[in-house]
Amino acid sequence: MNMEAGIFNRQSTYQIKIQGLLRKNWAAWLDGTVLAIRSGDTCTFITVSVPDQAALRGILNKLWDLNLTIISVSQAEEKDDEYEFD
């Protein structure tokens, strides 16, 4: 298997959509991995940057422990310092 060196050491960016509204001060509670928290009408979008799947799972576990409903998790594609979500 031929893989680029360092492919497993890259940060990945995800957008987590949860039901309900969260204030931006929740970012500190999520271990400083949060890039942005944006609230819609009935849901919140949390953009996080994590080094691996285990770190992502840790964030999802914290949201689960708070009894928050996770609607979706999408990985972002980086395009010119901006992120595009599926």
C-alpha positions as a Python dict, from the first residue, in 0.01 Angstrom:
ca = {
    (1, 'M'): (0, 0, 0),
    (2, 'N'): (158, 327, -116),
    (3, 'M'): (45, 627, 91),
    (4, 'E'): (178, 980, 120),
    (5, 'A'): (388, 1047, 429),
    (6, 'G'): (192, 1235, 693),
    (7, 'I'): (-151, 1158, 551),
    (8, 'F'): (-266, 1046, 896),
    (9, 'N'): (-133, 1359, 1071),
    (10, 'R'): (-362, 1610, 899),
    (11, 'Q'): (-637, 1800, 1074),
    (12, 'S'): (-985, 1735, 938),
    (13, 'T'): (-1273, 1979, 955),
    (14, 'Y'): (-1631, 1868, 1024),
    (15, 'Q'): (-1964, 2040, 1059),
    (16, 'I'): (-2194, 1895, 1323),
    (17, 'K'): (-2561, 1993, 1303),
    (18, 'I'): (-2755, 1960, 1626),
    (19, 'Q'): (-3118, 2020, 1713),
    (20, 'G'): (-3175, 2329, 1925),
    (21, 'L'): (-2977, 2645, 1981),
    (22, 'L'): (-2640, 2671, 2158),
    (23, 'R'): (-2461, 2989, 2258),
    (24, 'K'): (-2110, 3055, 2131),
    (25, 'N'): (-1965, 3019, 2482),
    (26, 'W'): (-2007, 2640, 2444),
    (27, 'A'): (-1698, 2643, 2220),
    (28, 'A'): (-1465, 2645, 2523),
    (29, 'W'): (-1639, 2338, 2668),
    (30, 'L'): (-1556, 2141, 2354),
    (31, 'D'): (-1178, 2147, 2415),
    (32, 'G'): (-1088, 2438, 2190),
    (33, 'T'): (-1139, 2239, 1870),
    (34, 'V'): (-1432, 2456, 1761),
    (35, 'L'): (-1376, 2690, 1468),
    (36, 'A'): (-1730, 2834, 1464),
    (37, 'I'): (-2077, 2799, 1614),
    (38, 'R'): (-2362, 2930, 1401),
    (39, 'S'): (-2727, 2914, 1503),
    (40, 'G'): (-3011, 2877, 1256),
    (41, 'D'): (-3382, 2899, 1328),
    (42, 'T'): (-3411, 2563, 1506),
    (43, 'C'): (-3062, 2413, 1495),
    (44, 'T'): (-2696, 2490, 1559),
    (45, 'F'): (-2401, 2423, 1328),
    (46, 'I'): (-2071, 2353, 1504),
    (47, 'T'): (-1756, 2354, 1287),
    (48, 'V'): (-1467, 2166, 1445),
    (49, 'S'): (-1110, 2082, 1347),
    (50, 'V'): (-981, 1750, 1482),
    (51, 'P'): (-662, 1548, 1433),
    (52, 'D'): (-836, 1211, 1405),
    (53, 'Q'): (-1159, 1013, 1436),
    (54, 'A'): (-1102, 956, 1807),
    (55, 'A'): (-1108, 1331, 1872),
    (56, 'L'): (-1427, 1365, 1665),
    (57, 'R'): (-1582, 1082, 1865),
    (58, 'G'): (-1489, 1263, 2187),
    (59, 'I'): (-1680, 1572, 2075),
    (60, 'L'): (-1980, 1365, 1967),
    (61, 'N'): (-1974, 1188, 2305),
    (62, 'K'): (-1983, 1522, 2488),
    (63, 'L'): (-2282, 1633, 2282),
    (64, 'W'): (-2449, 1297, 2352),
    (65, 'D'): (-2383, 1336, 2727),
    (66, 'L'): (-2567, 1670, 2714),
    (67, 'N'): (-2868, 1490, 2565),
    (68, 'L'): (-2840, 1692, 2244),
    (69, 'T'): (-2982, 1547, 1923),
    (70, 'I'): (-2717, 1521, 1652),
    (71, 'I'): (-2883, 1562, 1314),
    (72, 'S'): (-2578, 1523, 1090),
    (73, 'V'): (-2199, 1518, 1071),
    (74, 'S'): (-2034, 1627, 745),
    (75, 'Q'): (-1666, 1640, 654),
    (76, 'A'): (-1555, 1963, 489),
    (77, 'E'): (-1347, 2003, 178),
    (78, 'E'): (-1097, 2287, 209),
    (79, 'K'): (-1108, 2528, -85),
    (80, 'D'): (-891, 2843, -71),
    (81, 'D'): (-904, 2884, 308),
    (82, 'E'): (-1280, 2831, 313),
    (83, 'Y'): (-1473, 2515, 384),
    (84, 'E'): (-1742, 2359, 173),
    (85, 'F'): (-1977, 2106, 331),
    (86, 'D'): (-2173, 1833, 156),
}
